[in-house]
Amino acid sequence: MESEPTRVMVAVNESTLRGYPHASISSKKAFEWTLKKIVRSNTSGFKLLLLHVQVQDEDGFDDMDSIYASPDDFRQMRERNKANGLHLLEFFVNKCHEIGVGCEAWIRKGDPTEVICHEVRRVRPDFLVVGSRGLGPFQKVFVGTVSEFCVKHAECPVITIKRSAEESPQDPADD
């Protein structure tokens, strides 16, 4: 009797330094760690659930230099944002297919802390893997930390993966 694969949700996001379609240092590290330490060579025993949460600015506009003069301008902006998220997920899905591990990937919009925990309740993964920037207490007050929130509130076990010191940019809030 063949058992169901272990379902591992990995929250991924874009790089604040390089932008789309580049993955953040932390989410790429979490993904690679999951493949190396959890999946290993047992690709049929796991299914990765790749969630990307797109965060909008408070006013919903990311391109402050742009001028929006028609309904088509807004439609194009929405399509571009969706395409950006798809390019990010494409990187992770391609990696999964290269090694033969099953995966699903999707995009949600909103506050990453709320959306990730909501998706955990909805999808019911066996556990969640998130990257951590390793911010100090002072930076956490101003930047906040998605990984700590998920550890406290997600309804499944959570593994946080820190990026290494040599991978950290000059400003640790960058990723």
C-alpha positions in Angstrom: 0.0 0.0 0.0 1.5 3.3 -1.1 1.1 6.2 1.3 0.3 9.8 0.5 3.3 12.1 0.0 4.3 14.4 2.9 3.0 17.8 2.0 5.4 20.6 2.7 4.3 24.2 2.2 7.2 26.6 1.4 6.4 30.3 1.5 8.5 32.2 -1.2 8.9 35.8 -2.0 10.7 38.1 -4.3 14.1 39.7 -3.7 13.9 43.3 -2.3 17.4 43.8 -3.8 16.9 42.4 -7.3 13.2 42.4 -7.7 11.2 40.0 -9.9 11.6 37.4 -11.0 14.4 36.8 -8.5 13.7 34.9 -5.3 14.7 36.5 -2.0 17.8 35.1 -0.3 15.7 33.7 2.6 13.0 32.0 0.6 15.6 30.5 -1.8 17.5 29.2 1.2 14.4 27.7 2.7 13.5 26.0 -0.6 17.0 24.6 -1.1 17.2 23.5 2.5 13.9 21.6 2.1 15.2 19.8 -0.9 18.5 19.0 0.6 17.5 18.0 4.2 13.9 16.9 3.9 13.2 15.6 0.4 16.8 14.3 -0.3 16.4 11.5 -2.8 12.9 10.5 -1.7 11.2 12.7 -4.4 8.1 10.5 -4.6 7.6 10.8 -0.8 7.0 14.6 -0.8 4.9 17.2 -2.5 5.9 20.8 -2.2 3.2 23.5 -1.9 4.8 26.8 -3.0 2.9 29.9 -1.9 3.9 33.4 -3.0 2.1 36.3 -1.3 2.2 39.5 -3.2 2.3 42.6 -0.9 0.7 45.8 -2.2 1.7 49.2 -1.0 -0.9 50.8 1.3 -2.5 52.6 -1.6 -2.3 49.5 -3.8 0.2 51.1 -6.3 3.8 49.9 -6.6 4.8 52.2 -9.5 4.7 55.7 -8.1 6.4 57.2 -11.1 3.7 56.1 -13.5 0.7 58.1 -14.7 -2.6 56.3 -14.9 -5.0 57.9 -17.3 -7.3 55.2 -18.5 -8.9 51.9 -17.3 -6.4 50.1 -19.6 -3.5 51.5 -17.6 -4.8 49.9 -14.4 -5.6 46.6 -16.2 -2.0 46.5 -17.5 -0.6 47.2 -14.0 -2.6 44.2 -12.6 -1.6 41.9 -15.4 2.1 42.9 -14.9 1.9 42.2 -11.2 0.4 38.8 -11.8 3.0 38.0 -14.4 5.8 39.0 -12.0 4.5 36.6 -9.4 4.2 33.8 -12.0 7.8 34.3 -13.0 8.9 34.0 -9.4 6.9 30.7 -9.0 8.2 29.4 -12.3 11.8 29.4 -10.9 10.7 27.1 -8.0 8.4 24.9 -10.1 11.2 24.3 -12.6 13.6 23.3 -9.9 11.0 20.8 -8.5 10.5 19.3 -12.0 14.2 19.1 -12.6 14.6 16.7 -9.7 11.2 15.0 -10.0 9.5 16.2 -6.8 5.8 16.9 -7.1 4.6 20.5 -6.5 1.8 22.9 -6.6 2.3 26.7 -6.7 -0.1 29.6 -6.3 -0.2 33.4 -5.6 -2.3 35.2 -3.0 -2.3 39.0 -2.3 -2.3 40.6 1.1 -0.4 40.7 4.4 2.0 37.7 4.3 1.5 36.8 8.0 -2.3 36.6 7.6 -2.3 35.0 4.1 0.3 32.3 5.0 -1.6 31.3 8.1 -4.9 31.3 6.2 -3.5 29.1 3.5 -2.1 26.7 6.1 -5.6 26.4 7.6 -7.1 25.9 4.1 -4.5 23.5 2.6 -3.5 21.6 5.7 0.2 20.9 4.9 2.1 18.5 7.1 4.5 21.4 7.9 5.5 24.8 6.8 9.0 26.0 5.9 9.7 29.8 5.9 12.9 31.7 5.4 14.2 34.1 8.1 16.3 37.2 7.6 17.7 36.9 11.1 16.8 40.4 12.1 17.9 41.8 15.5 15.4 43.0 18.1 15.6 46.6 17.0 15.0 45.8 13.4 12.1 43.5 14.2 10.2 46.4 15.8 10.3 48.4 12.6 10.3 45.7 9.9 8.4 42.9 11.6 9.0 39.2 11.0 6.8 36.9 9.0 8.6 33.8 10.3 8.0 34.6 14.0 4.3 35.2 13.3 4.0 31.9 11.5 5.8 30.0 14.3 3.2 31.4 16.8 0.1 31.3 14.7 0.3 28.7 11.9 -1.8 25.5 12.6 1.0 23.1 11.7 4.7 22.7 12.6 6.9 25.4 11.3 10.6 25.3 10.3 12.4 28.6 9.9 15.6 28.6 7.9 18.1 31.4 8.5 20.3 32.7 5.8 24.0 32.5 6.4 26.0 35.5 7.4 27.9 35.5 4.1 24.5 35.6 2.2 23.3 38.6 4.2 23.3 42.0 2.4 24.7 45.1 4.1 21.2 46.0 5.4 19.8 42.8 7.0 16.2 44.0 6.3 17.0 43.6 2.6 16.5 40.2 1.1 
